[in-house]
Amino acid sequence: MDAKQHLYYALGIMAYAVAKADGKVQNEERQMIHKIVVEKSGHEIDFDYAEIIFSILQKEKQGASEVYQWAMNAFNLGKHHLTPEMKKQFIAVIKQIAEAYPPKTIEEIKWIDKISRNIWLL
């Protein structure tokens, strides 16, 4: 996996963390990930990294807080490829995932705020 692909890997981890924040990953949230990531990034191949990690985390029953640091480490590995436009795209993806299965919970809002702040710090 190259450095840029680490960013999409991290996006998959963050997507899982947000979807899991309310306690359970809804099927609607998972379906929205493919639609949103491809729409926002325009990269079907890069999406595969996000989808693979999302699937692994769901099978391992990882919680939102358990995967957050893992995602940040992956973002750090690819951060020299992380443009301001990509940061905007990734944050938009995370927000849309949280909205995929209403209602958007306070816990999801907290995760979105934390993720947004830390992506902009990279």
Backbone torsions as a table, in degrees:
resi	resn	phi	psi	omega
1	MET	NA	130.3	178.5
2	ASP	-86.6	174.5	-174.5
3	ALA	-60.5	-40.4	180.0
4	LYS	-66.6	-37.7	179.7
5	GLN	-66.8	-27.2	174.9
6	HIS	-59.4	-30.9	179.3
7	LEU	-65.5	-40.7	179.4
8	TYR	-74.7	-31.6	172.6
9	TYR	-60.6	-47.4	178.0
10	ALA	-63.1	-38.6	177.8
11	LEU	-60.6	-40.7	176.9
12	GLY	-61.9	-40.0	178.3
13	ILE	-65.8	-45.7	179.6
14	MET	-64.5	-39.1	178.1
15	ALA	-60.3	-42.3	178.3
16	TYR	-63.6	-44.9	-178.9
17	ALA	-58.5	-43.6	-179.9
18	VAL	-68.7	-44.0	-179.9
19	ALA	-64.2	-32.5	-178.2
20	LYS	-83.7	-14.2	-173.6
21	ALA	-57.3	-31.5	-179.8
22	ASP	-89.2	9.3	174.7
23	GLY	106.0	-28.2	-177.2
24	LYS	-146.7	139.4	175.8
25	VAL	-84.9	117.1	-179.7
26	GLN	-82.8	147.1	178.4
27	ASN	-57.6	-36.6	179.3
28	GLU	-62.9	-37.0	178.8
29	GLU	-65.9	-42.4	-179.4
30	ARG	-64.8	-43.0	179.7
31	GLN	-63.9	-36.3	-179.8
32	MET	-67.8	-28.9	-178.1
33	ILE	-57.9	-48.4	-179.4
34	HIS	-60.5	-49.1	-178.7
35	LYS	-59.3	-48.5	-175.5
36	ILE	-68.2	-47.6	-176.8
37	VAL	-63.0	-45.3	-179.4
38	VAL	-66.0	-42.4	179.5
39	GLU	-61.6	-47.5	-175.6
40	LYS	-75.9	-39.1	-174.6
41	SER	-95.3	-27.4	-176.9
42	GLY	72.7	14.8	-176.0
43	HIS	-122.8	94.6	178.8
44	GLU	-62.9	-41.6	-177.6
45	ILE	-66.1	-45.4	179.7
46	ASP	-63.9	-28.5	178.4
47	PHE	-61.4	-33.5	-178.3
48	ASP	-53.7	-35.7	178.4
49	TYR	-65.6	-42.5	178.1
50	ALA	-64.3	-43.2	-178.4
51	GLU	-66.2	-42.3	-179.6
52	ILE	-61.4	-49.1	-178.2
53	ILE	-66.9	-36.4	177.4
54	PHE	-59.9	-44.6	179.9
55	SER	-63.4	-43.2	179.8
56	ILE	-62.5	-47.7	-178.6
57	LEU	-62.3	-38.2	-179.5
58	GLN	-66.3	-39.5	178.9
59	LYS	-67.9	-33.9	-178.9
60	GLU	-84.6	-3.8	177.4
61	LYS	60.3	39.1	178.6
62	GLN	-72.6	143.1	176.7
63	GLY	-88.3	166.2	-177.0
64	ALA	-58.5	-48.4	-176.7
65	SER	-70.6	-26.5	-179.9
66	GLU	-69.8	-26.9	-176.4
67	VAL	-100.5	-9.8	-176.0
68	TYR	-58.7	-49.1	-178.8
69	GLN	-64.7	-36.5	177.2
70	TRP	-58.9	-45.2	179.2
71	ALA	-63.7	-44.0	-179.4
72	MET	-63.8	-36.6	176.2
73	ASN	-62.5	-42.0	178.5
74	ALA	-66.3	-40.4	175.7
75	PHE	-60.7	-41.6	179.3
76	ASN	-62.4	-35.7	179.0
77	LEU	-64.9	-30.1	-178.5
78	GLY	-111.0	10.6	-170.6
79	LYS	-61.5	-25.7	179.0
80	HIS	-70.9	-10.3	173.8
81	HIS	-101.3	-3.2	-174.9
82	LEU	-84.8	102.3	-179.5
83	THR	-85.8	162.5	174.9
84	PRO	-56.3	-37.2	178.1
85	GLU	-64.6	-42.0	177.7
86	MET	-64.4	-39.0	177.8
87	LYS	-58.8	-44.9	178.4
88	LYS	-61.6	-43.8	179.9
89	GLN	-62.3	-46.4	-177.7
90	PHE	-63.8	-41.2	178.7
91	ILE	-65.9	-40.1	177.6
92	ALA	-62.6	-39.8	178.0
93	VAL	-61.7	-47.8	-179.4
94	ILE	-60.4	-43.0	179.3
95	LYS	-63.2	-42.8	-179.1
96	GLN	-68.1	-33.8	177.6
97	ILE	-64.2	-42.0	178.9
98	ALA	-63.3	-31.6	-178.9
99	GLU	-86.7	-6.4	-176.1
100	ALA	-65.0	-30.5	-179.4
101	TYR	-130.8	95.4	-178.2
102	PRO	-64.5	155.3	-2.7
103	PRO	-85.0	155.5	174.1
104	LYS	-76.7	121.6	-174.3
105	THR	-86.7	164.4	176.3
106	ILE	-60.3	-38.5	179.3
107	GLU	-62.9	-42.0	177.6
108	GLU	-64.6	-40.7	178.7
109	ILE	-61.8	-41.8	178.1
110	LYS	-61.7	-43.0	179.5
111	TRP	-65.4	-42.0	179.2
112	ILE	-60.6	-44.5	178.9
113	ASP	-61.7	-45.0	-179.5
114	LYS	-63.5	-46.8	-179.2
115	ILE	-63.2	-45.4	-179.8
116	SER	-59.0	-47.8	179.4
117	ARG	-59.0	-45.8	-174.8
118	ASN	-75.0	-29.7	174.8
119	ILE	-65.9	-40.6	179.8
120	TRP	-69.2	-21.5	178.0
121	LEU	-79.4	-14.8	-178.8
122	LEU	-71.9	NA	NA
